[in-house]
Amino acid sequence: MKSLALCLLLSFGLVLTQAAQAEPARVAAAADLKFALEALSQVYEKQGNEKPAITYAASGAITTQISNGAPFELFLSADEDYVLRLNSGGFTQDEGVLYATGHLVIVAPKQSSLDVDAELKGLQAALNAGKLQRFAIANPEHAPYGRRAVEVLKHAGVWEQIQPRLVLGENVAQATQFAISGSTDGGIVALSLVKSPQLANTVKYAEIPESWHSPQRQRMVLLKNAKAGAKAFYEFLQQPAAREVFRQYGFALPGE
């Protein structure tokens, strides 16, 4: 009987060990990475690895969740300041690495009457003519791309005019949805989202000069509880195959 009980316990322990090994890495990622990380996960899985479980949100919201004990293992932030803040609080293994620099665009549906251009002259003209009703950006309170969008609008000299017409997305992915769906006249969002093949024939956009806003330096980091699966995915994201995917989605890469 003791022998049978021991065998059952050993078998149960083996099942638990296998389940733990099979558990996907828990990744929290900034919303601007939605399409890029989906593509990266497919490449990673094709290499014979377990596909990670990815949660997308605004970087500030993720930082709050991690600070409150959310069990993520890897965090890809759209603003390196959040990673450095978590490191100062003792939540990460180190300061992580810079994985990309993001870019901003003004975007609108192809059928929109809003003229999109890099210097926002079309936006200014629409405001002056009273033709701009609603304009989307991410919430600057917790979304880095929202803060950069505010900087851009101030640089263009339209901030005071456009404020009453702003529609705020909880994150840059939601702001993009607002901007391209026709529920607003357009928006300022992440290049990485409008570069998605799914949107290629439905939107028009123009890249905004980098000099118009603070650098969108994006950093990733392993959290204190990161297991082998998360560490493997973290290493993969720094390899040439992954860098090429980031490049395809409009990111500038460190060292280039």
Contacts in CASP RR format, 6 or more apart in sequence:
PFRMAT RR
TARGET T0000
AUTHOR 0000-0000-0000
METHOD contacts of the structure
MODEL  1
MKSLALCLLLSFGLVLTQAAQAEPARVAAAADLKFALEALSQVYEKQGNE
KPAITYAASGAITTQISNGAPFELFLSADEDYVLRLNSGGFTQDEGVLYA
TGHLVIVAPKQSSLDVDAELKGLQAALNAGKLQRFAIANPEHAPYGRRAV
EVLKHAGVWEQIQPRLVLGENVAQATQFAISGSTDGGIVALSLVKSPQLA
NTVKYAEIPESWHSPQRQRMVLLKNAKAGAKAFYEFLQQPAAREVFRQYG
FALPGE
22 50 0 8 1.000
24 50 0 8 1.000
24 51 0 8 1.000
24 52 0 8 1.000
24 53 0 8 1.000
24 229 0 8 1.000
25 50 0 8 1.000
25 52 0 8 1.000
25 53 0 8 1.000
25 73 0 8 1.000
25 74 0 8 1.000
25 226 0 8 1.000
25 227 0 8 1.000
25 229 0 8 1.000
25 230 0 8 1.000
25 232 0 8 1.000
25 233 0 8 1.000
26 52 0 8 1.000
26 53 0 8 1.000
26 55 0 8 1.000
26 71 0 8 1.000
26 72 0 8 1.000
26 73 0 8 1.000
26 74 0 8 1.000
26 230 0 8 1.000
27 37 0 8 1.000
27 52 0 8 1.000
27 53 0 8 1.000
27 54 0 8 1.000
27 55 0 8 1.000
27 72 0 8 1.000
27 73 0 8 1.000
27 74 0 8 1.000
27 75 0 8 1.000
27 76 0 8 1.000
27 230 0 8 1.000
27 233 0 8 1.000
28 54 0 8 1.000
28 55 0 8 1.000
28 57 0 8 1.000
28 62 0 8 1.000
28 65 0 8 1.000
28 66 0 8 1.000
28 70 0 8 1.000
28 72 0 8 1.000
28 74 0 8 1.000
28 75 0 8 1.000
28 76 0 8 1.000
29 37 0 8 1.000
29 54 0 8 1.000
29 55 0 8 1.000
29 56 0 8 1.000
29 62 0 8 1.000
29 75 0 8 1.000
29 76 0 8 1.000
30 56 0 8 1.000
30 57 0 8 1.000
30 58 0 8 1.000
30 59 0 8 1.000
30 62 0 8 1.000
30 76 0 8 1.000
30 77 0 8 1.000
30 78 0 8 1.000
30 79 0 8 1.000
30 144 0 8 1.000
30 171 0 8 1.000
30 172 0 8 1.000
30 218 0 8 1.000
31 56 0 8 1.000
31 57 0 8 1.000
31 58 0 8 1.000
31 78 0 8 1.000
31 138 0 8 1.000
31 143 0 8 1.000
31 171 0 8 1.000
31 172 0 8 1.000
31 173 0 8 1.000
31 174 0 8 1.000
32 78 0 8 1.000
32 102 0 8 1.000
32 145 0 8 1.000
32 172 0 8 1.000
32 173 0 8 1.000
32 190 0 8 1.000
32 192 0 8 1.000
32 193 0 8 1.000
33 56 0 8 1.000
33 76 0 8 1.000
33 78 0 8 1.000
33 192 0 8 1.000
34 56 0 8 1.000
34 173 0 8 1.000
34 193 0 8 1.000
35 192 0 8 1.000
35 193 0 8 1.000
35 195 0 8 1.000
35 196 0 8 1.000
35 198 0 8 1.000
35 249 0 8 1.000
36 192 0 8 1.000
36 245 0 8 1.000
36 246 0 8 1.000
36 248 0 8 1.000
36 249 0 8 1.000
36 251 0 8 1.000
37 54 0 8 1.000
37 56 0 8 1.000
37 76 0 8 1.000
39 245 0 8 1.000
39 248 0 8 1.000
39 249 0 8 1.000
40 236 0 8 1.000
40 237 0 8 1.000
40 242 0 8 1.000
40 245 0 8 1.000
40 246 0 8 1.000
41 51 0 8 1.000
41 52 0 8 1.000
41 54 0 8 1.000
43 241 0 8 1.000
43 242 0 8 1.000
43 245 0 8 1.000
44 51 0 8 1.000
44 52 0 8 1.000
44 233 0 8 1.000
44 236 0 8 1.000
45 51 0 8 1.000
47 236 0 8 1.000
49 232 0 8 1.000
49 233 0 8 1.000
49 236 0 8 1.000
50 229 0 8 1.000
52 74 0 8 1.000
52 229 0 8 1.000
52 230 0 8 1.000
52 233 0 8 1.000
55 62 0 8 1.000
55 72 0 8 1.000
56 171 0 8 1.000
56 173 0 8 1.000
57 65 0 8 1.000
57 170 0 8 1.000
57 171 0 8 1.000
58 138 0 8 1.000
58 139 0 8 1.000
58 142 0 8 1.000
58 143 0 8 1.000
58 144 0 8 1.000
58 170 0 8 1.000
58 171 0 8 1.000
58 172 0 8 1.000
59 77 0 8 1.000
59 78 0 8 1.000
59 79 0 8 1.000
59 82 0 8 1.000
59 142 0 8 1.000
59 143 0 8 1.000
59 144 0 8 1.000
60 79 0 8 1.000
60 82 0 8 1.000
60 142 0 8 1.000
60 143 0 8 1.000
60 144 0 8 1.000
61 142 0 8 1.000
61 170 0 8 1.000
61 171 0 8 1.000
62 70 0 8 1.000
62 72 0 8 1.000
62 75 0 8 1.000
62 77 0 8 1.000
62 82 0 8 1.000
63 75 0 8 1.000
63 77 0 8 1.000
63 82 0 8 1.000
63 85 0 8 1.000
63 86 0 8 1.000
64 142 0 8 1.000
65 72 0 8 1.000
66 72 0 8 1.000
66 75 0 8 1.000
66 86 0 8 1.000
66 91 0 8 1.000
66 223 0 8 1.000
67 86 0 8 1.000
67 91 0 8 1.000
71 225 0 8 1.000
72 223 0 8 1.000
73 222 0 8 1.000
73 223 0 8 1.000
73 225 0 8 1.000
73 226 0 8 1.000
73 227 0 8 1.000
73 229 0 8 1.000
73 230 0 8 1.000
74 220 0 8 1.000
74 221 0 8 1.000
74 222 0 8 1.000
74 223 0 8 1.000
74 226 0 8 1.000
74 230 0 8 1.000
74 233 0 8 1.000
74 234 0 8 1.000
75 82 0 8 1.000
75 83 0 8 1.000
75 86 0 8 1.000
75 92 0 8 1.000
75 220 0 8 1.000
75 221 0 8 1.000
75 223 0 8 1.000
76 99 0 8 1.000
76 218 0 8 1.000
76 220 0 8 1.000
76 237 0 8 1.000
77 83 0 8 1.000
77 144 0 8 1.000
77 218 0 8 1.000
77 219 0 8 1.000
77 220 0 8 1.000
77 221 0 8 1.000
78 102 0 8 1.000
78 143 0 8 1.000
78 144 0 8 1.000
78 145 0 8 1.000
78 172 0 8 1.000
78 190 0 8 1.000
78 216 0 8 1.000
78 218 0 8 1.000
79 144 0 8 1.000
79 147 0 8 1.000
79 216 0 8 1.000
79 217 0 8 1.000
79 218 0 8 1.000
79 219 0 8 1.000
80 98 0 8 1.000
80 217 0 8 1.000
80 218 0 8 1.000
80 219 0 8 1.000
82 144 0 8 1.000
83 92 0 8 1.000
83 95 0 8 1.000
83 96 0 8 1.000
83 219 0 8 1.000
83 220 0 8 1.000
83 221 0 8 1.000
84 95 0 8 1.000
84 219 0 8 1.000
86 92 0 8 1.000
86 221 0 8 1.000
86 223 0 8 1.000
87 94 0 8 1.000
87 95 0 8 1.000
87 96 0 8 1.000
87 221 0 8 1.000
90 224 0 8 1.000
91 223 0 8 1.000
91 224 0 8 1.000
92 221 0 8 1.000
92 222 0 8 1.000
92 223 0 8 1.000
92 224 0 8 1.000
93 221 0 8 1.000
93 222 0 8 1.000
93 223 0 8 1.000
93 224 0 8 1.000
93 226 0 8 1.000
94 221 0 8 1.000
94 222 0 8 1.000
95 219 0 8 1.000
95 221 0 8 1.000
96 219 0 8 1.000
96 220 0 8 1.000
96 221 0 8 1.000
96 222 0 8 1.000
97 219 0 8 1.000
97 220 0 8 1.000
97 221 0 8 1.000
97 238 0 8 1.000
97 254 0 8 1.000
98 217 0 8 1.000
98 218 0 8 1.000
98 219 0 8 1.000
98 254 0 8 1.000
99 218 0 8 1.000
99 219 0 8 1.000
99 220 0 8 1.000
99 237 0 8 1.000
99 238 0 8 1.000
99 246 0 8 1.000
99 253 0 8 1.000
99 254 0 8 1.000
100 218 0 8 1.000
100 246 0 8 1.000
100 251 0 8 1.000
100 252 0 8 1.000
100 253 0 8 1.000
100 254 0 8 1.000
101 215 0 8 1.000
101 216 0 8 1.000
101 217 0 8 1.000
101 218 0 8 1.000
101 251 0 8 1.000
101 252 0 8 1.000
101 253 0 8 1.000
101 254 0 8 1.000
102 190 0 8 1.000
102 191 0 8 1.000
102 192 0 8 1.000
102 216 0 8 1.000
102 218 0 8 1.000
102 250 0 8 1.000
102 251 0 8 1.000
102 252 0 8 1.000
103 190 0 8 1.000
103 191 0 8 1.000
103 192 0 8 1.000
103 207 0 8 1.000
103 208 0 8 1.000
103 210 0 8 1.000
103 216 0 8 1.000
103 250 0 8 1.000
103 251 0 8 1.000
103 252 0 8 1.000
104 145 0 8 1.000
104 148 0 8 1.000
104 149 0 8 1.000
104 152 0 8 1.000
104 188 0 8 1.000
104 189 0 8 1.000
104 190 0 8 1.000
104 191 0 8 1.000
104 207 0 8 1.000
104 208 0 8 1.000
104 213 0 8 1.000
104 216 0 8 1.000
105 188 0 8 1.000
105 189 0 8 1.000
105 190 0 8 1.000
105 191 0 8 1.000
105 194 0 8 1.000
105 205 0 8 1.000
105 206 0 8 1.000
105 207 0 8 1.000
105 208 0 8 1.000
106 116 0 8 1.000
106 117 0 8 1.000
106 118 0 8 1.000
106 120 0 8 1.000
106 123 0 8 1.000
106 186 0 8 1.000
106 187 0 8 1.000
106 188 0 8 1.000
106 205 0 8 1.000
106 206 0 8 1.000
106 208 0 8 1.000
107 116 0 8 1.000
107 176 0 8 1.000
107 179 0 8 1.000
107 180 0 8 1.000
107 186 0 8 1.000
107 187 0 8 1.000
107 188 0 8 1.000
107 189 0 8 1.000
107 194 0 8 1.000
107 203 0 8 1.000
107 204 0 8 1.000
107 205 0 8 1.000
108 114 0 8 1.000
108 116 0 8 1.000
108 179 0 8 1.000
108 180 0 8 1.000
108 185 0 8 1.000
108 186 0 8 1.000
108 187 0 8 1.000
108 203 0 8 1.000
108 204 0 8 1.000
108 205 0 8 1.000
109 180 0 8 1.000
109 181 0 8 1.000
109 182 0 8 1.000
109 186 0 8 1.000
109 202 0 8 1.000
109 203 0 8 1.000
109 204 0 8 1.000
110 201 0 8 1.000
110 202 0 8 1.000
110 203 0 8 1.000
110 204 0 8 1.000
112 182 0 8 1.000
112 185 0 8 1.000
112 186 0 8 1.000
112 204 0 8 1.000
113 126 0 8 1.000
113 131 0 8 1.000
113 185 0 8 1.000
114 122 0 8 1.000
114 123 0 8 1.000
114 126 0 8 1.000
114 131 0 8 1.000
114 132 0 8 1.000
114 185 0 8 1.000
114 186 0 8 1.000
115 121 0 8 1.000
115 122 0 8 1.000
115 123 0 8 1.000
115 125 0 8 1.000
115 126 0 8 1.000
116 122 0 8 1.000
116 123 0 8 1.000
116 204 0 8 1.000
116 205 0 8 1.000
116 206 0 8 1.000
117 206 0 8 1.000
118 206 0 8 1.000
118 207 0 8 1.000
118 208 0 8 1.000
118 209 0 8 1.000
119 156 0 8 1.000
119 209 0 8 1.000
120 152 0 8 1.000
120 153 0 8 1.000
120 156 0 8 1.000
120 158 0 8 1.000
120 208 0 8 1.000
123 132 0 8 1.000
123 135 0 8 1.000
123 156 0 8 1.000
123 158 0 8 1.000
123 162 0 8 1.000
124 156 0 8 1.000
124 157 0 8 1.000
124 158 0 8 1.000
126 132 0 8 1.000
126 185 0 8 1.000
127 158 0 8 1.000
127 161 0 8 1.000
127 162 0 8 1.000
131 185 0 8 1.000
132 162 0 8 1.000
132 165 0 8 1.000
132 185 0 8 1.000
133 165 0 8 1.000
133 184 0 8 1.000
133 185 0 8 1.000
134 165 0 8 1.000
134 166 0 8 1.000
134 167 0 8 1.000
134 178 0 8 1.000
134 183 0 8 1.000
134 184 0 8 1.000
134 185 0 8 1.000
134 186 0 8 1.000
135 162 0 8 1.000
135 165 0 8 1.000
135 166 0 8 1.000
135 167 0 8 1.000
135 179 0 8 1.000
135 184 0 8 1.000
135 185 0 8 1.000
135 186 0 8 1.000
135 187 0 8 1.000
135 188 0 8 1.000
136 166 0 8 1.000
136 167 0 8 1.000
136 168 0 8 1.000
136 169 0 8 1.000
136 175 0 8 1.000
136 176 0 8 1.000
136 178 0 8 1.000
136 179 0 8 1.000
136 184 0 8 1.000
136 186 0 8 1.000
136 187 0 8 1.000
136 188 0 8 1.000
136 189 0 8 1.000
137 145 0 8 1.000
137 146 0 8 1.000
137 149 0 8 1.000
137 150 0 8 1.000
137 153 0 8 1.000
137 166 0 8 1.000
137 167 0 8 1.000
137 168 0 8 1.000
137 169 0 8 1.000
137 175 0 8 1.000
137 187 0 8 1.000
137 188 0 8 1.000
137 189 0 8 1.000
138 144 0 8 1.000
138 145 0 8 1.000
138 146 0 8 1.000
138 149 0 8 1.000
138 168 0 8 1.000
138 169 0 8 1.000
138 170 0 8 1.000
138 171 0 8 1.000
138 172 0 8 1.000
138 174 0 8 1.000
138 175 0 8 1.000
138 189 0 8 1.000
139 146 0 8 1.000
139 168 0 8 1.000
139 169 0 8 1.000
139 170 0 8 1.000
139 171 0 8 1.000
140 146 0 8 1.000
140 147 0 8 1.000
140 149 0 8 1.000
140 150 0 8 1.000
140 168 0 8 1.000
143 169 0 8 1.000
143 170 0 8 1.000
143 171 0 8 1.000
143 172 0 8 1.000
143 175 0 8 1.000
144 216 0 8 1.000
145 172 0 8 1.000
145 175 0 8 1.000
145 188 0 8 1.000
145 189 0 8 1.000
145 190 0 8 1.000
145 216 0 8 1.000
146 172 0 8 1.000
146 175 0 8 1.000
146 188 0 8 1.000
147 214 0 8 1.000
148 213 0 8 1.000
148 214 0 8 1.000
148 216 0 8 1.000
149 187 0 8 1.000
149 188 0 8 1.000
149 189 0 8 1.000
149 213 0 8 1.000
150 159 0 8 1.000
151 212 0 8 1.000
151 213 0 8 1.000
151 214 0 8 1.000
152 188 0 8 1.000
152 208 0 8 1.000
152 212 0 8 1.000
152 213 0 8 1.000
153 159 0 8 1.000
153 162 0 8 1.000
153 188 0 8 1.000
155 212 0 8 1.000
155 213 0 8 1.000
156 212 0 8 1.000
167 175 0 8 1.000
167 178 0 8 1.000
167 183 0 8 1.000
167 184 0 8 1.000
168 175 0 8 1.000
169 175 0 8 1.000
169 178 0 8 1.000
172 189 0 8 1.000
172 190 0 8 1.000
172 193 0 8 1.000
173 193 0 8 1.000
175 187 0 8 1.000
175 189 0 8 1.000
176 189 0 8 1.000
176 190 0 8 1.000
176 193 0 8 1.000
176 194 0 8 1.000
178 184 0 8 1.000
178 186 0 8 1.000
178 187 0 8 1.000
179 186 0 8 1.000
179 187 0 8 1.000
179 188 0 8 1.000
179 189 0 8 1.000
180 186 0 8 1.000
180 194 0 8 1.000
180 199 0 8 1.000
180 202 0 8 1.000
180 203 0 8 1.000
188 208 0 8 1.000
191 205 0 8 1.000
191 207 0 8 1.000
191 249 0 8 1.000
191 250 0 8 1.000
191 251 0 8 1.000
192 249 0 8 1.000
192 250 0 8 1.000
192 251 0 8 1.000
193 199 0 8 1.000
194 203 0 8 1.000
194 205 0 8 1.000
195 248 0 8 1.000
195 249 0 8 1.000
195 250 0 8 1.000
196 249 0 8 1.000
218 251 0 8 1.000
220 234 0 8 1.000
220 237 0 8 1.000
222 230 0 8 1.000
222 231 0 8 1.000
222 234 0 8 1.000
223 230 0 8 1.000
226 234 0 8 1.000
236 242 0 8 1.000
243 253 0 8 1.000
246 253 0 8 1.000
247 253 0 8 1.000
END
